[in-house]
Amino acid sequence: MRSKIILLILGILLIGGGIYLLATSYNLSNNGAPSPQTNNITIQDFAFSPLTLTIHAGDTVVWTNQDAMGHTVTSDSGGELNSSTIPGGGTYSHTFAAAGTYSYHCSIHPSMKGTIIVQ
């Protein structure tokens, strides 16, 4: 009975130590920041989908045009987003370095609008 209790305690300590090491190595390797992600926005039927996307600084957004007509991704203010015409089947990508709200539109079809929120 005593040996089972000792084995149980050792198992708990071993599992706890393993979890601690994993958490510590994660925080040391990236300073607690989430790993950069790639997020996708579809351009289809003259609309951006999703209309609003929330991401983290360092993440990349890829817009894929599934319309036959060309579209752009153009910042409403400033020059953060400024694609050339994205042909049907084409893509445009941008990595967001700074937190903020980035509103954009298609310069060819101004009624097409979207927003990227970077945390």
N, C-alpha and C positions, 0 to 999 in steps of 0.2 A: 504494500500500500504506500509506504513511504517513498519507494522508488518511482511510483507512478506520479506522485505529487511533485517530486523533483523534476521528472521529465516534463510534466506540464508547465512548471515554472520556467524551465530552460526553453521550452518551445515558445512560450509567450515572450520571453526576453529576446529570443532570436528573431521572431517575427517583428516585434517592436523595433529592434535595432535595424532590421532590413528596411522597414518603412522610413525610419529616421535617415538612413543613408541615402535612400532614393530621394527624399525631399531635400536633403542638403545638397546633393549633387545637382538636382534640378535648379535650385536657387543659385548655386555657384556658376553653373554653365550659362545662364541667361539672366542673371540678376533678378529673377522673379518675373520677368516680362514674358508674355506669351510669345510663342514662336510665330514668325511672320506667316500669314495665310494668304492664299489666292482666293478671291471672291469673284463670282461671275454675274454679269448683267446681260440679259438677252435684249436685243433690239428686234422687235417683231410687231407687225401690224401698226407701224408708226408709233411705237411706244417703247419706253425703257421698262424692263421688268427685272427686279423690283424697282418701284419708283423711288424708294428710299432704302438705303443700305447703311447699316452701322458697322464700322470696322475699327481696328486698332491702328495706331501709328506704326508704320513699317509694313502694313499689309498692301497687297497689290489687288487692283480690280481689273478684270478683263471684260471688255464689252465685245459681244459677238453679234454681228449683224445677220439676222436670218431673213431680212426682207430682200427683195430683188433690187430695190432702190437704194442708192447710197445715202449714208447719214454721217453726221459728225458728233463728236463729244466736245462741247465748247463751254468753258466757264462763263457763268453769268457776269462775273466781275473778275478782273485779274487774268492771269495767263496760266493758272495751274493746269487746266485741262484745255488742250488745243490740238485735237486730232485733225489729220487731213480727212478727206472723204473716205469713209470705210465702205468698201464695196460689199455687195451681197456675199455672204460667206466669209467676209474678212473680220479681223479683230483689231482692237486697240487696247493697250494696257497702260496702266499708270500706277506707280507705287507712291503712296501718300506718306510723307515723312512727318508732317506736323498735324497736331490736333486741330479740329475746326469743322465748320460746316461748309461744304462745297456744293453749291447749286450749279447745275449745268443744263444745257439744252442742245438741240440739233440746230446748227446755223442754217441748214437748208429748210428745215421744217420747225420753225420756232415754237409751235405748240407742243412739241415733244420736250418734256422737262424731267429732270431727276435730281436727286440729292444724295450726297455721300456725307455721312457724319463720321468723323474720325475722332476716336477717344484716346 
